[in-house]
Amino acid sequence: MDLPTYSPGLHKLVTLHVDETQKLTNSGGFVAITNSILETYNLEKVGVIVHDFDNDSFTISFCLKESHICIHTWPEYNQLTLDVYLCNYQQDNSEKVRQVVADYIAYFEGTIIKDFEINR
């Protein structure tokens, strides 16, 4: 049996510089913007884990039906790392991944330090 070539999706990893450190310590703000993004792009949340550290940085992981969105912040360095992966066996979500990341960059008013795209 010959199966068609399958590519699960685009995995985007970015590191941003963020001048407004309040956004790097406001885990509730990230959860709110992510819930808005999920609604905008019709993505389905399976679960979410939020961990706030003693220095007010945070780590958050959204498990999605389509895969995941994760963030780690370092306010002491004005940085964050963001991981967005949207797989789908019925369609190519690559452009959606790029749009989601662009929405986060706009929210944080971030400057890209590192930007990786991995075709899975």
N, C-alpha and C positions, 0 to 999 in steps of 0.2 A: 504494500500500500504506500503510495507516494503522498506525503503530507506537504501542504504548502509551507513555505518558509515562515517562521514565526519569530517576531521580536516583541518581547513582553512590554517594552516601553522605555521611556526616557527617565533617567535618574539624574537630578541636578543637585549639585553641592556647591554652596557659595559661602564665602566668608565676607562679612561686611564691616566697614568702619561706620560707627554711628556716633554723631556728636551729642545728641540728646540722650544722655545716660538714663534719664527717667524711663525711657521706653525699654531699656535693657534691664530694668528692675521691676517692671509692671507686668507680671505674668497674667493678670486678669485682662489687661489690654491685648496681649497676644492671643489669649483664648477668644476674646470677643472678635478680633479681626479675622481670626481663623474660621470661626463659625460663620461669619459673613462671607468669606471666600468660599467655604464649602457650599453655601447656599447659591452663590453667584455661579459657580461652575458645576452645580448639581453633583457634588461628591457626597458619598455616604460615610458618616462617622460610625465606627464600630465601638471605639472607646478612646479615652484620653487619660493620660497620667501627667500630673503637674508636680514638680518638686521645686520649692523655693529654698535657696541656700541662705546661710547666716549673713552673707554679704549682700543679700537681696538679688543676686543673680538667680537664674532659673533654668531648668531643663524641662521641656515639655515634649511629649510624644503623642501625636494623634494617629491612632490606628484607623485606617480607612478600608472600606470594602475594596477600593482600588489600589491600596498599599499604605503609604504613610507620609506624614509631615513631622519633622523633628527640628527642634531648635535648642541651642545651648548659648547662654549669654555670658559675657565677661565684661561687666561695666567698668572694672578697674583698668581695662585695656581699650574701652570703647569699641568692643567687637562682639560679633555673634557668628555662629555657624548655623546654617540652615540646610536641611536635607529634604528634598521633595521628590517622591517617586510615585507615579501614577501608571499602573499597568492596566491593560485591558485587552482581552483576547479578541474583542469584536471591532476595535477601532484603534487608531494611532492617537495617543494623548500627548504627543510631544509638544505641540503648540500650547496645549492647556497647561502643561508643566511650566513652560516659559512664561506664560501669562500670570500664573500663580506666583512665581518667584518675582516677577516684575511688580505685582501688587504688594508683596512684602517689602521690596526695596523702597517703594513709594511710601508705605506706612512708616518705615524706620527712617526715611530720608537718608538711606545708606549709600555709601560709596563702596563699590566692589573692590575687594582685595584679591580674592581668588574666585574663580568661576569654572567649574568642571561640569561637563555633560558626559554621561555614560549611557550609551545605547545598550540596554540589557538584552 
